Amino acid sequence: MVAIISAGIAPGLALLSYFYLKDQYETEPFYMVFRSFILGALLVFPIMFIQYVLEVEAVFTSSILTAFIAYGFLEEFFKWFILFFTIYQHVHFDEHYDGIVYGVSVSLGFASVENILYLLANGLEFAIGRAILPVSSHALFGVIMGYYLGKGKFTLKSNQLKWIMISVFLPIFLHGLYDTLLINFKSGRYIILPFMIFLWWFALRKAKIARMKK
């Protein structure tokens, strides 16, 4: 049990530490980051329940709809909801890069609990694969969400709505595409590789741009 919990949470904490320590101007208060992580972790249970109901009731007959709505929309929208209503107006969200720190924190809180539950159900042998794909992809969706949320906050008022909308709908689209690739192709683990390389490149590029803005 201890080994599974450790293996489940370690990748998330490692990725969170990486992005947290990259905040070069003013490191965010630990309690704020921890709170965001816990809120993301608590999201797992209601979302998994909704996903279970959708699956049992066979609400979606299309695997593409399942990927984009049951997974992409549900998970990313509620992570965004937490960010927007608990962090966006907070006094500590005072730099563009802060959006990335909090976006990653919420996403990895969610991913860590989801990962622990998966390993408890399926075994420790899946730990490496889970760290490379689901956990890291959640972190990268969080980077992208946080980047555009920060861009929305620190831009002209006339442009705010555009960037806020991108901050929710782009991660939903990318998450849906990620799950579509895994669900619809038998060789999904090979098809997903170019997508993950792109996702890493895109997210790290956005993080670098955000760090350059005071």
BELJO-V108223 format. One record per residue. SS is DSSP state (H for helix, E for strand, L for the rest). OMEGA is omega in whole degrees, 0 to 359 (NA if undefined). NEAR is the number of other ideal C-beta (glycine too) atoms within 10 Angstrom. Layout:
SS,OMEGA,NEAR
SS,OMEGA,NEAR
//
This chain:
L,180,7
H,180,6
H,181,10
H,179,19
H,179,14
H,179,14
H,181,18
H,185,24
H,185,20
H,180,15
H,180,23
H,179,29
H,179,14
H,180,14
H,178,23
H,179,24
H,180,11
H,183,12
H,179,23
H,183,17
H,177,10
L,178,17
L,193,17
L,183,11
L,183,12
L,183,12
L,182,13
L,179,20
L,183,10
H,184,9
H,178,9
H,180,18
H,179,23
H,178,13
H,179,18
H,178,27
H,181,23
H,178,14
H,176,20
H,179,29
H,181,20
H,179,14
H,187,22
H,190,19
H,176,11
H,181,11
H,178,19
H,177,15
H,179,10
H,179,13
H,178,15
H,179,11
H,179,11
H,180,17
H,181,12
H,181,8
L,180,8
L,182,8
L,180,12
L,177,15
L,180,7
L,178,10
H,178,14
H,176,14
H,177,15
H,182,21
H,187,22
H,183,20
H,184,17
H,180,22
H,184,21
H,184,23
H,185,19
H,186,20
H,184,26
H,180,27
H,183,16
H,172,18
H,178,30
H,180,26
H,178,13
H,180,23
H,187,26
H,186,16
H,177,9
H,186,16
L,191,25
L,182,18
L,185,9
L,182,11
L,181,5
L,175,15
L,187,22
L,175,13
L,181,21
H,184,22
H,180,25
H,178,26
H,180,27
H,179,28
H,182,29
H,176,30
H,178,32
H,182,32
H,178,30
H,182,30
H,182,35
H,170,29
H,177,29
H,185,28
H,183,32
H,179,25
H,177,22
H,181,23
H,179,27
H,180,21
H,179,15
H,181,16
H,176,21
H,182,13
H,190,9
H,176,12
L,185,10
H,183,13
H,179,8
H,188,15
H,183,21
H,179,11
H,179,11
H,179,20
H,183,19
H,186,15
H,188,17
H,184,19
H,181,26
H,179,21
H,176,23
H,179,30
H,183,25
H,173,28
H,178,28
H,176,34
H,182,28
H,178,24
H,181,32
H,179,34
H,183,26
H,174,26
H,176,27
H,178,26
H,178,22
H,183,20
H,186,20
L,178,18
L,177,14
L,183,6
H,181,6
H,181,7
H,188,11
H,184,14
H,180,10
H,183,13
H,178,17
H,178,19
H,177,12
H,182,18
H,178,26
H,188,20
H,178,17
H,175,17
H,177,28
H,180,22
H,182,15
H,178,22
H,178,26
H,178,22
H,177,17
H,181,24
H,177,23
H,179,19
H,181,20
H,185,19
H,193,13
H,181,13
L,180,12
L,179,7
L,185,8
H,182,17
H,176,13
H,179,10
H,184,13
H,184,20
H,178,13
H,179,10
H,180,16
H,177,16
H,177,10
H,182,12
H,176,21
H,180,15
H,183,11
H,182,16
H,180,25
H,176,14
H,178,12
H,179,20
H,179,21
H,178,11
H,181,13
H,181,24
H,183,16
L,182,9
L,179,12
L,NA,11
//
